[in-house]
Amino acid sequence: MVAGNHSPDQDQYTENGYIFLKGSDLQEGKEYLLLRHAYDPNQYQSFPGQLATLKRLGELYQDLGRAKVLYIRNKTAVAQIESSCSDVRPGDIAVPFQERPRPEFKQTTFERFAPPNGKTTGRVVMGRDFDTEIGAHRIVYLNVGEAQGVKPGDYFRITRDYSAAKDSIESLGFNAPSYDDTQKDPSKFDFRKQAGDLPRRSVGELMVINVNQNSSTALTTYMLEDAHLGDGVEMIEATPFPAPAPEPVAAPEPPTISCSVSRSTIQVGESANVTCNGVAEEGHSVSYSYQASAGQITPRDSRATFTGTAPGPATITATATDDRNLSAQTTVNIDVQAAPTPVTPTTAPTPALLNELIFKPNTARVDNKAKALLDDDALRLQRDANATMILEGSSNPSENDALANQRADNAKAYLVQSKGIDPNRIQTRTAATKTGAKVNVIMVPAGAGPQ
């Protein structure tokens, strides 16, 4: 790393920061491990032989994070830090990233005064950031690795003898008398000579997360007290945690369905529209089917058209079925009445108001309710080839005058474009007075007088 996007004002970069890399084999889209070649400038020795041990283990490289090269610009790579465990500075190193084994966290039985078990042993020789006292969930370095049969996921207990002294000040306690003035027979135990007779104690446990030939990186998982550099480590058994009991799977819910009918009473030969709404659980689709106890039913997805063929009650059963074959049903009833006996007119036929199409304020859109009424009106025109129709638009007093005519025109467009009615059979006009946001549908029989 040679700089960052805020250099020279900033020389420390962490997660999501942009850094500049120079070197060989830098490739766009490739990930790199960020390292720092580190050393302890103080050269302080926490236990006898520590510096010599560290020298035998090799050079210290600290993991800093991972970055991805986004672009190559003027022989310089622009990279973004994807994750970091420490700040990155100019002079730190980037090497091609390789996935490491991810050890499984396991359970152990902590033994406070465990006897030696004969398994692999070593020492805590260094702490991350050169810490000398190590608490829980901290990184430490051990002087055992692949050559000693250590692998990621292995567990060690941290041990300490009572004869161990971290430094010269701590060792003063070995010379201090341990008695009370009131004791007639004080202890004659010589700690310097007889400490080896006391049981070894365990101060914590750790898990190996990365290994090299003769060294390991480990994470302290449990600490009864702080670990010291120079403390011993001994491999122990660890077992996976039992798999959690599977959560009970809720039984799938069937869909729900509700239906409405545009006209609950019709005459023989007339039709009514059935509109249904089926709802399935999230992520599932629903389909519809219909049955009629009498008459004729024509399905169209969530809608169906019922035509009465004989007088009497008719029950329409609608079924919603989801993609798991779960279903729900509901019914609607329609009363089919006999058509009135035609009478010979004694006077010229007169136009009749069929229905009113209601519009929302300040809109001329023909909604589904209006379309259902217009579907019936279209059937009437189709059955009576000589009749015509008047669509009389109206508006509220507070609305634009043009809305009345636009509403009538939109209703006519639906009849012409969706129902195939001859436009010459439909006349549109504006009501003489503003009687509300609606369109009056007027049927004009053949021979009726002018309107």
C-alpha positions as CSV (number, residue, x, y, z in Angstrom):
1,M,0.0,0.0,0.0
2,V,1.4,3.4,-1.0
3,A,-1.5,5.8,-0.1
4,G,-5.2,6.2,0.3
5,N,-7.9,8.4,-1.3
6,H,-7.4,11.0,1.5
7,S,-3.6,11.0,1.5
8,P,-1.6,12.8,2.8
9,D,-4.1,14.1,5.3
10,Q,-5.0,10.6,6.4
11,D,-2.7,7.6,6.8
12,Q,-5.0,5.1,8.5
13,Y,-7.8,3.3,6.6
14,T,-10.4,0.8,7.8
15,E,-13.4,-1.0,6.4
16,N,-14.9,0.5,3.2
17,G,-11.9,2.8,2.9
18,Y,-10.2,3.3,-0.5
19,I,-6.5,2.5,-0.7
20,F,-3.9,2.6,-3.5
21,L,-1.7,-0.5,-4.2
22,K,1.4,-0.8,-6.4
23,G,3.2,-4.0,-7.2
24,S,3.2,-7.0,-9.6
25,D,0.2,-9.1,-10.6
26,L,-2.4,-6.7,-9.4
27,Q,-5.7,-7.6,-11.1
28,E,-9.1,-5.9,-11.2
29,G,-11.8,-7.9,-9.3
30,K,-9.2,-9.9,-7.3
31,E,-9.2,-10.0,-3.5
32,Y,-6.0,-9.4,-1.4
33,L,-5.1,-10.2,2.2
34,L,-3.7,-7.1,3.9
35,L,-0.7,-7.8,6.2
36,R,1.8,-5.9,8.3
37,H,5.3,-7.1,8.8
38,A,5.6,-6.3,12.5
39,Y,8.3,-6.3,15.2
40,D,8.4,-5.3,18.9
41,P,10.7,-2.2,19.1
42,N,10.9,-2.6,22.9
43,Q,12.4,-6.1,22.7
44,Y,11.0,-6.8,26.2
45,Q,11.3,-10.4,27.4
46,S,8.2,-11.5,29.3
47,F,9.6,-14.9,30.2
48,P,13.1,-16.4,30.0
49,G,14.0,-17.3,26.4
50,Q,11.0,-15.5,24.8
51,L,13.0,-13.5,22.3
52,A,15.0,-16.6,21.3
53,T,11.8,-18.6,20.8
54,L,10.2,-15.9,18.7
55,K,13.3,-15.7,16.5
56,R,13.2,-19.5,15.9
57,L,9.5,-19.2,14.9
58,G,10.2,-16.8,12.1
59,E,8.9,-13.4,11.1
60,L,5.7,-11.8,12.5
61,Y,3.0,-10.9,10.1
62,Q,-0.3,-9.5,11.4
63,D,-3.6,-9.8,9.5
64,L,-5.2,-6.5,9.0
65,G,-8.1,-7.2,6.7
66,R,-9.2,-8.0,3.1
67,A,-9.5,-5.6,0.1
68,K,-10.7,-6.0,-3.4
69,V,-9.1,-4.3,-6.4
70,L,-11.8,-2.2,-8.3
71,Y,-9.7,-0.5,-11.0
72,I,-6.2,-0.2,-12.3
73,R,-5.3,3.5,-13.0
74,N,-1.8,4.6,-14.2
75,K,-0.2,1.4,-13.0
76,T,-1.8,1.9,-9.5
77,A,-4.6,-0.3,-8.2
78,V,-7.6,1.3,-6.5
79,A,-8.9,-1.1,-3.9
80,Q,-11.7,-1.0,-1.3
81,I,-11.2,-2.6,2.1
82,E,-14.1,-5.1,2.4
83,S,-13.4,-6.1,6.1
84,S,-10.8,-5.1,8.6
85,C,-9.6,-6.1,12.1
86,S,-7.1,-3.2,12.4
87,D,-6.2,0.0,10.6
88,V,-4.2,-0.2,7.4
89,R,-1.3,2.2,6.7
90,P,1.1,2.9,3.8
91,G,3.8,0.3,3.8
92,D,1.5,-2.5,4.7
93,I,1.5,-5.5,2.3
94,A,-1.2,-7.0,0.1
95,V,-1.0,-10.7,-1.0
96,P,-3.5,-12.7,-3.0
97,F,-6.3,-13.7,-0.6
98,Q,-7.0,-17.4,0.0
99,E,-9.8,-18.8,2.1
100,R,-8.8,-20.4,5.4
101,P,-10.5,-23.2,7.2
102,R,-13.3,-21.9,9.5
103,P,-13.1,-23.9,12.7
104,E,-16.2,-25.0,14.5
105,F,-16.9,-23.6,17.9
106,K,-17.1,-26.6,20.3
107,Q,-17.8,-27.4,23.9
108,T,-15.3,-28.5,26.5
109,T,-15.2,-29.4,30.2
110,F,-13.0,-26.9,32.0
111,E,-10.9,-28.6,34.7
112,R,-9.3,-26.2,37.1
113,F,-6.6,-28.6,38.4
114,A,-6.4,-31.0,35.4
115,P,-3.4,-33.4,35.5
116,P,-1.2,-33.7,32.4
117,N,-3.0,-35.8,29.7
118,G,0.1,-36.6,27.5
119,K,-1.2,-34.7,24.5
120,T,0.7,-32.0,22.5
121,T,2.0,-29.1,24.7
122,G,3.5,-25.7,24.0
123,R,3.6,-22.2,25.3
124,V,1.9,-18.8,24.8
125,V,4.8,-16.9,23.3
126,M,3.1,-13.6,22.2
127,G,-0.1,-11.7,22.3
128,R,-1.6,-9.6,19.5
129,D,-0.5,-6.0,19.7
130,F,2.3,-7.3,22.0
131,D,-0.1,-7.7,24.9
132,T,1.6,-9.4,27.9
133,E,-1.6,-10.2,29.9
134,I,-4.4,-11.9,27.9
135,G,-8.1,-11.9,28.7
136,A,-11.1,-13.6,27.0
137,H,-11.6,-13.4,23.3
138,R,-8.1,-12.2,22.5
139,I,-5.6,-13.4,19.9
140,V,-2.4,-15.2,21.1
141,Y,0.4,-17.0,19.3
142,L,1.7,-20.5,20.3
143,N,5.0,-22.2,19.6
144,V,3.3,-25.3,18.1
145,G,2.0,-25.8,14.6
146,E,1.5,-28.2,11.8
147,A,4.8,-30.0,12.5
148,Q,3.4,-30.8,16.0
149,G,0.1,-32.1,14.6
150,V,-1.9,-28.9,15.4
151,K,-4.7,-27.9,13.0
152,P,-7.4,-25.2,13.0
153,G,-10.2,-26.1,15.4
154,D,-8.0,-27.8,18.0
155,Y,-8.6,-26.7,21.6
156,F,-5.9,-26.2,24.3
157,R,-6.1,-25.4,28.0
158,I,-3.8,-22.8,29.3
159,T,-1.8,-24.0,32.3
160,R,0.5,-22.5,35.0
161,D,2.7,-24.0,37.6
162,Y,2.8,-22.4,41.1
163,S,6.5,-22.0,40.6
164,A,6.1,-19.7,37.6
165,A,7.0,-16.0,38.0
166,K,6.3,-13.5,35.2
167,D,9.0,-11.1,36.3
168,S,11.3,-10.2,39.1
169,I,8.7,-8.2,41.0
170,E,6.2,-11.1,40.9
171,S,8.9,-13.5,42.1
172,L,9.2,-11.5,45.4
173,G,6.2,-13.3,46.7
174,F,8.2,-16.5,46.8
175,N,10.4,-15.1,49.5
176,A,7.7,-13.5,51.6
177,P,6.9,-15.3,54.9
178,S,3.4,-16.8,55.0
179,Y,2.3,-16.9,58.6
180,D,0.5,-14.9,61.3
181,D,2.0,-13.6,64.5
182,T,-0.5,-15.6,66.4
183,Q,0.4,-18.9,64.8
184,K,2.4,-21.1,67.2
185,D,3.5,-23.4,64.4
186,P,3.9,-21.4,61.2
187,S,4.2,-23.3,57.9
188,K,7.6,-24.7,57.0
189,F,6.7,-25.1,53.3
190,D,9.5,-23.8,51.1
191,F,7.7,-22.4,48.1
192,R,11.0,-22.1,46.2
193,K,11.9,-25.7,46.6
194,Q,8.5,-27.4,47.0
195,A,6.2,-25.5,44.6
196,G,6.5,-28.4,42.1
197,D,4.6,-30.6,44.6
198,L,1.5,-28.4,44.2
199,P,-1.1,-29.2,41.4
200,R,-0.9,-27.5,38.1
201,R,-3.7,-25.0,37.7
202,S,-5.7,-24.1,34.5
203,V,-6.3,-20.5,33.8
204,G,-8.3,-20.7,30.6
205,E,-8.9,-22.3,27.2
206,L,-8.3,-21.3,23.6
207,M,-9.1,-22.5,20.1
208,V,-6.6,-22.6,17.2
209,I,-7.8,-20.6,14.2
210,N,-4.7,-20.6,11.9
211,V,-1.5,-22.7,11.8
212,N,1.9,-22.4,10.3
213,Q,4.8,-24.9,10.3
214,N,5.8,-24.4,13.9
215,S,3.4,-21.8,15.2
216,S,-0.3,-21.2,15.6
217,T,-2.7,-18.3,16.0
218,A,-5.4,-19.0,18.6
219,L,-8.4,-17.2,20.2
220,T,-9.0,-17.4,23.9
221,T,-12.5,-18.8,24.4
222,Y,-12.7,-18.9,28.2
223,M,-10.5,-17.3,30.9
224,L,-10.7,-17.9,34.6
225,E,-8.0,-15.3,35.0
226,D,-5.6,-13.4,32.8
227,A,-3.1,-15.6,30.9
228,H,0.6,-14.6,30.9
229,L,3.2,-14.9,28.2
230,G,5.1,-18.1,28.9
231,D,2.1,-19.9,30.2
232,G,1.9,-23.5,29.0
233,V,-0.8,-24.9,26.7
234,E,-2.0,-28.5,26.4
235,M,-4.3,-29.9,23.7
236,I,-7.7,-31.1,25.0
237,E,-10.7,-32.9,23.6
238,A,-13.6,-30.8,22.4
239,T,-16.9,-32.0,21.1
240,P,-19.4,-30.3,18.8
241,F,-22.5,-28.7,20.3
242,P,-25.6,-30.8,19.8
243,A,-27.6,-29.7,16.9
244,P,-30.6,-27.6,17.9
245,A,-33.9,-29.3,17.8
246,P,-35.7,-28.5,14.6
247,E,-38.3,-25.8,14.9
248,P,-41.9,-27.1,14.4
249,V,-43.1,-26.4,10.9
250,A,-46.4,-24.7,10.9
251,A,-49.1,-26.4,8.8
252,P,-49.7,-24.6,5.6
253,E,-52.7,-22.4,5.5
254,P,-55.2,-22.8,2.7
255,P,-56.1,-19.8,0.6
256,T,-59.2,-17.7,1.4
257,I,-61.8,-16.5,-1.1
258,S,-64.7,-14.0,-1.2
259,C,-67.0,-13.3,-4.1
260,S,-69.6,-10.7,-5.0
261,V,-72.3,-10.6,-7.8
262,S,-73.2,-7.6,-9.9
263,R,-76.9,-8.5,-9.9
264,S,-78.6,-10.8,-7.5
265,T,-81.8,-10.9,-9.6
266,I,-81.9,-11.3,-13.4
267,Q,-84.4,-12.5,-16.0
268,V,-84.0,-15.6,-18.2
269,G,-81.5,-14.8,-20.9
270,E,-79.8,-12.0,-18.9
271,S,-76.4,-12.2,-17.3
272,A,-74.7,-11.3,-14.0
273,N,-71.0,-11.0,-13.3
274,V,-69.3,-12.8,-10.4
275,T,-66.1,-11.2,-9.1
276,C,-63.9,-13.2,-6.7
277,N,-60.8,-12.4,-4.6
278,G,-58.6,-15.3,-3.6
279,V,-55.6,-14.8,-1.3
280,A,-52.9,-17.5,-0.8
281,E,-49.9,-17.5,1.7
282,E,-47.0,-15.3,0.6
283,G,-45.0,-16.7,-2.2
284,H,-47.9,-18.9,-3.6
285,S,-50.2,-18.3,-6.5
286,V,-53.9,-19.0,-6.8
287,S,-56.3,-20.2,-9.6
288,Y,-60.1,-20.2,-9.8
289,S,-62.8,-22.6,-10.9
290,Y,-66.6,-22.2,-10.9
291,Q,-69.7,-24.4,-10.9
292,A,-73.4,-23.4,-11.2
293,S,-76.4,-25.4,-10.0
294,A,-78.4,-24.1,-13.0
295,G,-77.8,-21.8,-16.0
296,Q,-74.6,-21.3,-17.8
297,I,-71.3,-20.1,-16.2
298,T,-68.4,-18.7,-18.3
299,P,-65.1,-18.3,-16.2
300,R,-62.5,-15.6,-16.8
301,D,-59.8,-16.0,-14.1
302,S,-61.1,-14.2,-11.0
303,R,-64.3,-13.3,-12.8
304,A,-67.1,-15.3,-14.3
305,T,-70.3,-14.5,-16.2
306,F,-73.5,-16.3,-15.3
307,T,-76.4,-16.5,-17.8
308,G,-79.9,-17.6,-16.7
309,T,-81.4,-20.2,-18.9
310,A,-84.5,-21.1,-16.8
311,P,-86.5,-19.5,-14.0
312,G,-85.5,-20.4,-10.4
313,P,-82.7,-19.9,-7.9
314,A,-79.1,-20.6,-9.0
315,T,-76.1,-21.2,-6.7
316,I,-72.6,-20.4,-8.1
317,T,-69.8,-22.1,-6.2
318,A,-66.3,-20.5,-6.6
319,T,-63.1,-22.4,-5.7
320,A,-59.7,-20.8,-5.1
321,T,-56.8,-23.4,-5.4
322,D,-53.2,-22.5,-4.7
323,D,-50.0,-24.1,-6.2
324,R,-49.9,-26.7,-3.3
325,N,-53.4,-27.9,-4.2
326,L,-54.9,-26.3,-1.1
327,S,-58.3,-24.8,-1.7
328,A,-61.2,-22.8,-0.3
329,Q,-64.8,-22.4,-1.6
330,T,-67.6,-19.8,-1.3
331,T,-71.0,-19.4,-2.9
332,V,-73.2,-16.6,-4.3
333,N,-76.9,-16.9,-5.1
334,I,-78.7,-15.4,-8.1
335,D,-82.5,-15.5,-8.6
336,V,-83.5,-16.1,-12.3
337,Q,-87.0,-14.8,-13.0
338,A,-89.1,-15.6,-16.0
339,A,-89.0,-12.9,-18.7
340,P,-92.3,-10.9,-18.8
341,T,-94.8,-11.6,-21.5
342,P,-94.3,-9.1,-24.2
343,V,-97.3,-6.9,-24.8
344,T,-98.2,-5.1,-28.0
345,P,-97.4,-1.5,-27.4
346,T,-100.2,0.9,-28.0
347,T,-97.9,3.8,-28.1
348,A,-94.5,4.4,-29.4
349,P,-91.8,2.9,-27.2
350,T,-89.9,5.3,-24.9
351,P,-86.3,5.3,-23.8
352,A,-85.6,3.9,-20.4
353,L,-82.8,4.6,-17.8
354,L,-80.9,1.3,-17.4
355,N,-78.5,2.2,-14.7
356,E,-76.1,4.9,-13.5
357,L,-72.3,4.6,-13.6
358,I,-70.8,6.2,-10.5
359,F,-67.4,7.8,-10.8
360,K,-64.9,9.0,-8.2
361,P,-64.7,12.8,-7.8
362,N,-62.4,14.5,-10.3
363,T,-61.8,11.4,-12.3
364,A,-63.3,9.9,-15.5
365,R,-61.9,6.4,-15.2
366,V,-64.3,3.6,-15.7
367,D,-63.7,1.3,-12.7
368,N,-64.6,-2.4,-12.4
369,K,-68.0,-1.8,-10.9
370,A,-68.9,0.5,-13.9
371,K,-67.5,-2.1,-16.3
372,A,-69.7,-4.8,-14.8
373,L,-72.8,-2.7,-15.4
374,L,-71.7,-1.9,-18.9
375,D,-71.2,-5.6,-19.6
376,D,-74.9,-6.1,-18.9
377,D,-75.8,-3.1,-21.0
378,A,-73.8,-4.5,-23.9
379,L,-75.7,-7.8,-23.7
380,R,-79.0,-5.8,-24.0
381,L,-77.7,-4.1,-27.2
382,Q,-76.5,-7.4,-28.6
383,R,-80.0,-9.0,-28.0
384,D,-81.8,-6.0,-29.5
385,A,-80.0,-5.2,-32.7
386,N,-82.4,-2.3,-33.5
387,A,-82.0,-0.5,-30.2
388,T,-79.5,2.3,-29.5
389,M,-78.1,3.8,-26.4
390,I,-77.5,7.3,-24.9
391,L,-74.6,7.9,-22.4
392,E,-75.4,11.1,-20.6
393,G,-72.4,12.4,-18.6
394,S,-72.7,14.6,-15.5
395,S,-70.4,16.1,-12.9
396,N,-70.5,17.6,-9.5
397,P,-70.9,21.4,-9.1
398,S,-67.3,21.6,-7.9
399,E,-65.8,19.7,-10.9
400,N,-64.5,20.8,-14.3
401,D,-67.3,20.9,-16.8
402,A,-65.3,18.8,-19.3
403,L,-65.4,15.8,-16.9
404,A,-69.1,15.1,-17.7
405,N,-68.4,14.6,-21.4
406,Q,-65.1,12.8,-20.8
407,R,-67.0,10.3,-18.6
408,A,-69.5,9.6,-21.2
409,D,-66.8,9.2,-23.9
410,N,-64.8,6.7,-21.7
411,A,-67.9,4.6,-21.1
412,K,-68.6,4.5,-24.9
413,A,-64.9,3.6,-25.5
414,Y,-65.3,0.6,-23.2
415,L,-68.4,-0.6,-25.0
416,V,-66.9,-0.2,-28.4
417,Q,-63.3,-1.4,-27.7
418,S,-64.0,-4.1,-25.1
419,K,-67.5,-5.3,-26.1
420,G,-67.5,-4.8,-29.8
421,I,-70.6,-2.5,-29.9
422,D,-71.0,-0.5,-33.1
423,P,-70.1,3.1,-32.2
424,N,-72.9,4.4,-34.4
425,R,-75.4,2.9,-32.0
426,I,-74.1,4.9,-29.0
427,Q,-74.7,8.6,-28.5
428,T,-72.9,10.6,-25.8
429,R,-74.1,13.9,-24.4
430,T,-73.7,16.1,-21.3
431,A,-76.6,16.4,-18.8
432,A,-78.3,19.8,-18.8
433,T,-77.6,20.2,-15.1
434,K,-74.9,18.9,-12.8
435,T,-76.4,16.0,-11.0
436,G,-73.3,14.2,-9.7
437,A,-70.2,12.4,-10.8
438,K,-71.9,9.8,-13.0
439,V,-73.1,8.6,-16.4
440,N,-76.8,7.8,-17.0
441,V,-77.1,4.8,-19.4
442,I,-80.4,5.2,-21.4
443,M,-81.7,2.5,-23.6
444,V,-83.5,3.8,-26.7
445,P,-85.8,1.1,-28.3
446,A,-86.3,1.1,-32.1
447,G,-89.0,3.6,-33.0
448,A,-88.7,5.7,-29.8
449,G,-89.1,9.5,-30.2
450,P,-86.1,11.8,-30.1
451,Q,-84.5,12.5,-26.8
